[in-house]
């Protein structure tokens, strides 16, 4: 999972960080130029057609070919002459361009190895679906997610979050390499099959340091016993790692297996396109009809409403009110679920019920000290409260628990960097491929503006407004849950310098 860097002449290009260094000095390359350079140095000596290069720098956009010519010209000026006085990038008439330099590919030396926590640490890799039925994939995924959640609620363990665990789906299971990449000692692997009203599960717990199998078992049970099997697997792992059994807090379980499947499938769709989010809405609504007491379905339906993707045009005030009502229902049904608690806390903060929100965040952390999303969401709220150092600490903890997270973690980190006036770090974070989105551009534009890079800032602001044509700084300031006037003014100052409308 290490990212590649490219070394040529005195330069090192780090696409993941969006940086180009000449020795130890950064070279100011714009976003489009960075994408073009990445495409060229990634295939040295090859002729890249103009269409391929334009797709790399302007994906999905119709732009004039002259834009490519201008960007290549700027790159040549920034790179200067190659050894011997030639050019790094040569033109192939009527076809495209070619990079002539010798390129050395390097691993990501900028990412330090993650130290092992001071408690037993574990990642649950996605259970394989051995039935070869794509329709059963959600069952194996749901099993994996539930085991992660159950282990995560054990205070004596350090548990890697779902998003990072699922980043290894379909990849070779190199136990030592994966454990080292995630900074854990133990891995749980397994497989699941559901057929004819029965379920067969194989699970193995491996010590990645010694290579020993600490525990392995096969379960062949009636489908109705699936959640009892999950509890048994969790108990056996906790016993193996901590030396004792534990009585888990009661957990809200679905009474209908179809509702369970619908909820797992909907969870995957929510962060995608508005159309898929609307599909998720239908699935979650159906899940609640099948099982009116299923807390997890209410939790995700609340988030789907709050994100404003249930209806086209973004969130409305009724959407937000419905979301809060659904989140309260989820907590009422399962008061021991940290996920339901942090979702409620986040929505309460946006309603400016700050005391209640803070209490819910605190309760979520007590219930599940390994729930990375809690810390990421709390970082956002603390930064807007002016408690910036706390916000940075929370997002750092979220990344440690979830090294390969969803894109909103990077947006939250970039926002925290901006609030801390670390604008270079903000630009580096917000230009990562994992982060770069319409939503993140407002923070990127403000960071660039504070660095005096006004042309870049205004370009990012214009692109942000393409996706958010009705945006005004005034309305944004009214809707975001700021508690600190100085922090709010700092953001407004950056937006104005970048050219975003008042």
C-alpha positions as CSV (number, residue, x, y, z in Angstrom):
1,X,0.0,0.0,0.0
2,X,3.0,2.3,-0.2
3,X,2.8,5.2,-2.6
4,X,5.5,5.6,-5.2
5,X,7.7,8.7,-5.6
6,X,9.7,9.5,-8.8
7,X,13.3,10.7,-8.7
8,X,14.9,12.3,-11.8
9,X,17.9,14.5,-11.9
10,X,17.8,16.8,-8.8
11,X,14.0,16.4,-8.5
12,X,11.7,14.1,-6.5
13,X,8.0,14.0,-7.4
14,X,5.6,12.8,-4.7
15,X,2.2,12.5,-6.4
16,X,0.5,11.5,-3.2
17,X,1.6,14.6,-1.4
18,X,1.3,16.8,-4.5
19,X,4.8,18.1,-4.2
20,X,7.9,18.5,-6.4
21,X,11.3,19.0,-4.7
22,X,14.5,20.2,-6.2
23,X,16.9,19.0,-3.6
24,X,15.2,20.2,-0.4
25,X,13.4,23.1,-2.0
26,X,9.8,22.9,-3.1
27,X,9.0,23.8,-6.7
28,X,5.7,25.7,-7.2
29,X,3.8,23.5,-9.7
30,X,0.1,24.0,-10.1
31,X,-2.4,21.2,-9.8
32,X,-2.7,20.6,-13.6
33,X,1.0,20.7,-14.1
34,X,1.5,18.2,-11.3
35,X,-0.9,15.8,-12.9
36,X,0.8,16.1,-16.3
37,X,4.2,15.6,-14.8
38,X,3.0,12.6,-12.9
39,X,1.7,11.0,-16.1
40,X,4.9,11.7,-18.0
41,X,7.4,10.5,-15.4
42,X,5.3,7.5,-14.7
43,X,6.0,6.3,-18.3
44,X,9.5,7.6,-19.1
45,X,10.5,7.2,-22.7
46,X,7.0,6.5,-23.9
47,X,5.0,8.8,-26.2
48,X,1.9,10.0,-24.5
49,X,-0.9,11.2,-26.8
50,X,-2.4,14.6,-26.2
51,X,-5.7,13.0,-25.4
52,X,-4.2,10.8,-22.6
53,X,-2.4,13.8,-21.1
54,X,-5.6,16.0,-21.2
55,X,-7.5,13.2,-19.5
56,X,-4.8,13.0,-16.8
57,X,-5.0,16.8,-16.1
58,X,-8.6,17.6,-16.9
59,X,-10.5,14.3,-16.3
60,X,-14.1,14.5,-17.6
61,X,-13.7,18.1,-18.8
62,X,-13.8,19.5,-22.3
63,X,-10.8,21.9,-22.7
64,X,-8.9,23.5,-25.5
65,X,-5.7,21.8,-26.6
66,X,-4.0,25.1,-26.1
67,X,-4.3,24.6,-22.3
68,X,-2.1,21.5,-22.6
69,X,0.5,23.5,-24.6
70,X,0.6,26.2,-21.9
71,X,1.0,23.7,-19.1
72,X,3.8,21.9,-20.8
73,X,5.6,25.2,-21.5
74,X,5.3,26.1,-17.9
75,X,6.7,22.7,-16.8
76,X,9.7,23.1,-19.0
77,X,10.4,26.5,-17.5
78,X,10.1,25.2,-14.0
79,X,12.3,22.1,-14.6
80,X,15.0,24.0,-16.6
81,X,17.4,22.1,-18.8
82,X,18.2,18.5,-18.3
83,X,21.7,17.2,-17.9
84,X,23.6,17.9,-21.1
85,X,21.4,20.9,-21.9
86,X,18.5,19.1,-23.4
87,X,14.8,19.2,-22.4
88,X,13.1,16.9,-19.9
89,X,9.9,16.9,-22.0
90,X,10.1,16.7,-25.8
91,X,7.3,17.3,-28.3
92,X,6.4,14.5,-30.7
93,X,4.8,16.5,-33.6
94,X,1.1,16.0,-34.1
95,X,1.0,13.2,-31.5
96,X,2.0,14.3,-28.0
97,X,4.9,14.4,-25.6
98,X,7.6,12.2,-24.2
99,X,9.7,12.4,-21.0
100,X,13.3,11.7,-21.7
101,X,14.9,11.7,-18.2
102,X,16.0,8.6,-16.3
103,X,13.4,8.0,-13.6
104,X,13.9,6.0,-10.4
105,X,10.8,4.8,-8.6
106,X,10.9,4.9,-4.9
107,X,8.7,3.7,-2.1
108,X,7.0,6.3,0.1
109,X,9.8,7.2,2.4
110,X,7.8,10.2,3.7
111,X,5.5,7.9,5.5
112,X,7.0,6.7,8.8
113,X,6.4,3.1,9.9
114,X,3.5,3.0,12.4
115,X,4.6,2.0,15.8
116,X,2.7,-0.8,17.6
117,X,0.3,0.5,20.2
118,X,0.8,-0.2,23.9
119,X,-2.1,-2.7,23.9
120,X,-2.9,-5.7,21.8
121,X,-3.6,-4.4,18.2
122,X,-5.7,-6.1,15.5
123,X,-7.1,-5.7,12.1
124,X,-10.0,-7.8,10.7
125,X,-9.5,-8.4,7.0
126,X,-12.6,-8.7,4.8
127,X,-14.0,-12.3,5.1
128,X,-14.0,-14.1,1.7
129,X,-17.3,-15.0,0.1
130,X,-16.7,-18.6,-0.7
131,X,-20.1,-19.2,-2.2
132,X,-19.1,-17.5,-5.5
133,X,-22.5,-15.8,-5.4
134,X,-22.1,-12.0,-5.8
135,X,-25.4,-11.7,-4.1
136,X,-23.9,-13.1,-0.9
137,X,-21.0,-10.5,-0.9
138,X,-22.9,-8.2,1.5
139,X,-23.3,-11.1,4.0
140,X,-19.5,-11.6,4.2
141,X,-19.0,-7.8,4.4
142,X,-21.6,-7.5,7.1
143,X,-20.0,-10.2,9.1
144,X,-16.6,-8.5,8.8
145,X,-18.0,-5.1,9.8
146,X,-19.8,-6.5,12.8
147,X,-16.7,-8.3,14.1
148,X,-14.8,-5.0,13.7
149,X,-17.5,-3.2,15.7
150,X,-17.6,-5.8,18.4
151,X,-13.9,-5.9,18.9
152,X,-13.6,-2.2,18.7
153,X,-15.8,-1.8,21.8
154,X,-13.3,-3.7,23.9
155,X,-11.3,-1.0,25.8
156,X,-8.2,-3.2,26.1
157,X,-7.7,-3.6,22.4
158,X,-6.6,-1.3,19.5
159,X,-8.7,-2.1,16.4
160,X,-8.2,-0.8,12.9
161,X,-11.3,0.8,11.3
162,X,-13.4,-0.7,8.6
163,X,-12.3,1.6,5.7
164,X,-8.7,0.7,6.1
165,X,-9.4,-3.0,6.6
166,X,-11.5,-3.2,3.4
167,X,-8.7,-1.5,1.4
168,X,-7.1,-5.0,1.3
169,X,-10.1,-6.7,-0.3
170,X,-9.0,-8.9,-3.3
171,X,-5.3,-8.4,-2.6
172,X,-2.8,-11.1,-1.6
173,X,-2.9,-11.8,2.1
174,X,0.7,-11.2,3.1
175,X,0.2,-11.2,6.9
176,X,3.4,-9.6,7.9
177,X,3.3,-6.8,5.2
178,X,-0.4,-5.9,6.0
179,X,0.2,-5.9,9.7
180,X,3.3,-3.7,9.3
181,X,1.4,-1.4,6.9
182,X,-1.4,-0.9,9.5
183,X,0.8,-0.9,12.5
184,X,-0.9,-3.9,14.3
185,X,0.4,-7.2,15.6
186,X,-2.6,-9.5,15.0
187,X,-4.8,-10.2,12.0
188,X,-8.2,-12.0,11.8
189,X,-8.9,-13.6,8.5
190,X,-11.7,-15.9,7.4
191,X,-14.4,-16.9,5.0
192,X,-18.2,-17.1,5.0
193,X,-20.8,-19.0,3.1
194,X,-24.6,-18.8,3.4
195,X,-26.9,-21.3,1.7
196,X,-30.1,-23.2,2.4
197,X,-30.8,-21.5,5.7
198,X,-27.3,-22.3,7.1
199,X,-24.1,-20.4,7.5
200,X,-20.5,-21.7,7.5
201,X,-17.7,-19.5,8.8
202,X,-14.0,-20.2,9.1
203,X,-11.9,-17.8,11.2
204,X,-8.2,-17.6,12.0
205,X,-6.3,-15.3,14.4
206,X,-2.7,-14.9,13.4
207,X,0.3,-13.3,15.2
208,X,2.0,-11.4,12.4
209,X,5.2,-11.0,14.4
210,X,5.8,-14.7,15.1
211,X,3.6,-16.1,12.3
212,X,1.8,-18.3,14.8
213,X,-1.9,-19.2,14.5
214,X,-3.3,-18.3,17.9
215,X,-6.8,-19.6,17.3
216,X,-8.8,-21.1,14.4
217,X,-12.3,-22.5,14.3
218,X,-15.0,-23.5,11.9
219,X,-18.7,-22.8,12.6
220,X,-21.5,-24.6,10.8
221,X,-24.8,-23.3,12.1
222,X,-28.4,-22.3,11.2
223,X,-28.6,-18.8,9.7
224,X,-30.7,-17.7,12.7
225,X,-27.6,-18.2,14.9
226,X,-25.3,-15.9,12.9
227,X,-25.2,-13.2,15.6
228,X,-24.5,-15.7,18.3
229,X,-21.6,-16.9,16.2
230,X,-20.3,-13.4,15.9
231,X,-20.5,-13.0,19.7
232,X,-18.6,-16.3,20.1
233,X,-15.9,-15.3,17.7
234,X,-15.4,-12.0,19.4
235,X,-15.3,-13.6,22.8
236,X,-12.6,-16.1,21.7
237,X,-10.4,-13.4,20.2
238,X,-10.7,-11.2,23.3
239,X,-9.8,-14.3,25.4
240,X,-6.8,-15.0,23.2
241,X,-5.5,-11.4,23.2
242,X,-6.4,-10.3,26.7
243,X,-6.4,-13.6,28.6
244,X,-10.0,-13.3,29.8
245,X,-13.5,-13.5,28.6
246,X,-15.7,-10.4,28.7
247,X,-19.4,-9.8,28.9
248,X,-20.1,-7.4,26.0
249,X,-22.6,-4.6,26.4
250,X,-26.0,-5.5,24.9
251,X,-26.2,-4.7,21.3
252,X,-29.2,-4.0,19.1
253,X,-29.3,-6.8,16.5
254,X,-31.6,-7.0,13.5
255,X,-34.5,-9.5,13.7
256,X,-34.7,-9.7,9.9
257,X,-31.8,-10.9,7.8
258,X,-33.0,-9.1,4.7
259,X,-33.0,-5.9,6.6
260,X,-29.4,-6.7,7.7
261,X,-28.4,-7.2,4.0
262,X,-30.1,-4.0,2.9
263,X,-28.3,-2.0,5.5
264,X,-24.8,-3.4,4.5
265,X,-25.5,-2.7,0.9
266,X,-26.8,0.8,1.5
267,X,-23.7,1.7,3.6
268,X,-21.5,1.2,0.5
269,X,-23.7,3.5,-1.6
270,X,-24.0,6.5,0.6
271,X,-20.6,8.1,-0.2
272,X,-21.0,7.7,-3.9
273,X,-23.1,9.7,-6.4
274,X,-26.4,11.4,-5.5
275,X,-28.2,8.7,-7.5
276,X,-26.6,5.9,-5.5
277,X,-27.4,7.8,-2.3
278,X,-31.0,7.9,-3.3
279,X,-30.8,4.1,-3.8
280,X,-29.4,3.8,-0.3
281,X,-32.3,5.8,1.0
282,X,-34.8,3.3,-0.5
283,X,-32.8,0.4,0.9
284,X,-32.7,1.8,4.4
285,X,-36.3,2.7,4.3
286,X,-37.1,-0.8,3.3
287,X,-34.9,-2.2,6.0
288,X,-36.8,-0.2,8.6
289,X,-40.1,-1.4,7.3
290,X,-38.9,-5.0,7.6
291,X,-37.4,-4.4,11.1
292,X,-38.7,-1.2,12.8
293,X,-36.4,-1.7,15.8
294,X,-33.1,-1.9,13.8
295,X,-30.9,0.9,15.1
296,X,-28.2,0.7,12.5
297,X,-30.7,1.4,9.7
298,X,-31.9,4.6,11.4
299,X,-28.3,5.7,11.9
300,X,-27.4,5.5,8.3
301,X,-30.7,6.9,7.1
302,X,-30.1,9.9,9.4
303,X,-26.7,10.5,7.8
304,X,-28.1,10.1,4.3
305,X,-30.7,12.8,5.0
306,X,-28.2,15.1,6.7
307,X,-25.8,14.8,3.7
308,X,-28.6,16.2,1.6
309,X,-28.5,13.6,-1.2
310,X,-32.0,12.2,-0.7
311,X,-33.3,15.0,-2.9
312,X,-31.5,16.7,-5.7
313,X,-30.3,20.2,-4.9
314,X,-28.6,19.5,-1.5
315,X,-29.8,19.4,2.1
316,X,-32.9,21.3,3.1
317,X,-34.0,22.4,6.6
318,X,-36.6,19.6,6.7
319,X,-33.8,17.1,5.7
320,X,-31.8,18.2,8.7
321,X,-34.7,18.0,11.0
322,X,-35.6,14.5,9.8
323,X,-31.9,13.5,10.2
324,X,-31.8,14.6,13.8
325,X,-35.1,12.8,14.6
326,X,-33.7,9.6,13.0
327,X,-30.4,9.9,14.9
328,X,-32.3,10.2,18.2
329,X,-34.3,7.2,17.3
330,X,-31.2,5.2,16.6
331,X,-29.7,6.1,20.0
332,X,-33.0,5.3,21.8
333,X,-33.0,1.8,20.2
334,X,-29.3,1.1,20.9
335,X,-27.8,3.4,23.6
336,X,-24.6,1.3,23.7
337,X,-23.7,1.9,20.0
338,X,-20.9,4.5,19.6
339,X,-21.7,5.0,15.9
340,X,-25.3,6.1,16.7
341,X,-24.0,8.3,19.4
342,X,-21.4,10.2,17.3
343,X,-23.8,10.7,14.5
344,X,-26.3,12.2,16.9
345,X,-23.5,14.4,18.5
346,X,-22.5,15.7,15.1
347,X,-26.0,16.6,14.1
348,X,-26.6,18.3,17.5
349,X,-23.5,20.4,17.0
350,X,-24.9,21.7,13.7
351,X,-28.2,22.5,15.6
352,X,-25.9,24.5,18.0
353,X,-27.0,22.3,20.9
354,X,-23.3,22.3,21.9
355,X,-23.6,21.0,25.5
356,X,-25.7,18.0,24.4
357,X,-23.4,17.4,21.5
358,X,-20.3,17.4,23.7
359,X,-21.9,14.9,26.0
360,X,-22.8,12.6,23.2
361,X,-19.3,12.7,21.8
362,X,-17.8,11.9,25.2
363,X,-20.3,9.0,25.7
364,X,-19.4,7.6,22.2
365,X,-15.7,7.5,23.1
366,X,-16.4,5.7,26.4
367,X,-18.5,3.1,24.6
368,X,-16.0,2.6,21.8
369,X,-12.4,4.0,22.2
370,X,-11.5,2.6,18.7
371,X,-14.3,4.3,16.7
372,X,-12.2,6.4,14.3
373,X,-15.1,8.3,12.8
374,X,-16.0,9.6,16.3
375,X,-12.6,11.3,16.5
376,X,-12.7,12.6,12.9
377,X,-16.1,14.1,13.4
378,X,-15.1,15.6,16.8
379,X,-12.0,17.2,15.2
380,X,-14.3,19.1,12.8
381,X,-16.4,20.4,15.7
382,X,-13.5,21.3,17.9
383,X,-11.7,23.2,15.2
384,X,-14.8,25.4,14.6
385,X,-15.0,25.9,18.4
386,X,-11.5,27.4,18.3
387,X,-10.0,24.4,20.1
388,X,-7.6,23.8,17.3
389,X,-4.9,21.8,19.1
390,X,-7.6,19.4,20.3
391,X,-8.9,19.2,16.8
392,X,-5.5,18.3,15.4
393,X,-5.0,15.6,18.2
394,X,-8.4,14.1,17.4
395,X,-7.8,13.9,13.6
396,X,-4.4,12.4,14.2
397,X,-6.0,9.7,16.4
398,X,-8.6,9.1,13.7
399,X,-5.9,8.5,11.1
400,X,-4.0,6.2,13.4
401,X,-7.1,4.0,13.8
402,X,-8.0,4.4,10.1
403,X,-4.8,4.8,8.0
404,X,-6.6,4.5,4.7
405,X,-9.8,6.5,5.5
406,X,-12.7,8.0,3.5
407,X,-11.9,11.3,1.8
408,X,-13.7,13.4,4.4
409,X,-10.9,12.7,6.9
410,X,-8.5,14.5,4.6
411,X,-10.9,17.4,4.2
412,X,-11.1,17.6,8.0
413,X,-7.4,17.5,8.4
414,X,-6.9,20.2,5.8
415,X,-9.5,22.4,7.6
416,X,-7.6,21.9,10.8
417,X,-4.3,22.8,9.1
418,X,-5.8,26.0,7.8
419,X,-7.2,26.9,11.2
420,X,-3.8,26.4,12.7
421,X,-2.4,28.7,10.0
422,X,-0.2,25.9,8.6
423,X,-1.2,26.8,5.0
424,X,1.5,24.7,3.3
425,X,0.4,21.6,5.1
426,X,-3.2,22.5,4.2
427,X,-2.4,22.7,0.5
428,X,-0.5,19.4,0.6
429,X,-3.3,17.6,2.3
430,X,-6.1,19.1,0.2
431,X,-4.4,18.4,-3.1
432,X,-4.0,14.7,-2.4
433,X,-5.9,12.5,-4.8
434,X,-7.8,11.1,-1.8
435,X,-9.0,14.5,-0.8
436,X,-9.4,16.5,-4.0
437,X,-13.1,17.2,-4.5
438,X,-15.4,20.1,-5.1
439,X,-16.2,20.4,-1.4
440,X,-12.5,20.6,-0.4
441,X,-11.7,23.4,-2.9
442,X,-13.0,26.2,-0.7
443,X,-10.4,25.3,2.0
444,X,-7.7,24.9,-0.6
445,X,-8.6,28.2,-2.2
446,X,-8.4,30.0,1.2
447,X,-5.0,28.3,2.0
448,X,-3.5,29.3,-1.3
449,X,-4.8,32.9,-0.9
450,X,-3.2,33.2,2.5
451,X,0.1,32.1,0.9
452,X,-0.2,34.9,-1.6
453,X,-0.8,32.4,-4.5
454,X,-3.8,34.4,-5.7
455,X,-4.0,33.1,-9.2
456,X,-4.1,29.5,-8.0
457,X,-6.6,30.5,-5.2
458,X,-9.0,32.1,-7.6
459,X,-8.8,29.2,-10.0
460,X,-9.8,26.8,-7.2
461,X,-12.5,29.2,-6.1
462,X,-14.0,29.3,-9.6
463,X,-14.0,25.5,-9.8
464,X,-15.6,25.3,-6.4
465,X,-18.4,27.6,-7.5
466,X,-19.1,25.5,-10.6
467,X,-20.2,22.8,-8.3
468,X,-21.7,25.2,-5.7
469,X,-23.2,28.1,-7.7
470,X,-25.3,29.4,-4.8
471,X,-22.5,29.5,-2.3
472,X,-22.0,32.7,-0.3
473,X,-19.6,33.2,2.6
474,X,-22.4,34.8,4.7
475,X,-24.7,31.7,4.4
476,X,-21.8,29.3,5.0
477,X,-20.9,31.2,8.2
478,X,-24.5,31.0,9.4
479,X,-24.8,27.3,8.9
480,X,-21.5,26.0,10.1
481,X,-21.3,25.4,13.9
482,X,-18.7,28.0,14.8
483,X,-18.3,28.7,18.5
484,X,-15.2,31.0,18.2
485,X,-15.5,34.4,16.5
486,X,-11.7,34.6,15.7
487,X,-11.7,31.3,14.0
488,X,-14.8,32.2,11.9
489,X,-13.2,35.5,10.9
490,X,-10.0,33.7,9.9
491,X,-11.9,31.5,7.5
492,X,-13.9,34.4,6.1
493,X,-10.7,36.3,5.5
494,X,-9.3,33.4,3.4
495,X,-12.5,33.0,1.4
496,X,-12.6,36.7,0.6
497,X,-8.9,36.8,-0.5
498,X,-9.6,33.8,-2.7
499,X,-12.5,35.7,-4.4
500,X,-15.4,33.6,-3.0
501,X,-18.6,35.7,-2.9
502,X,-19.7,37.4,0.3
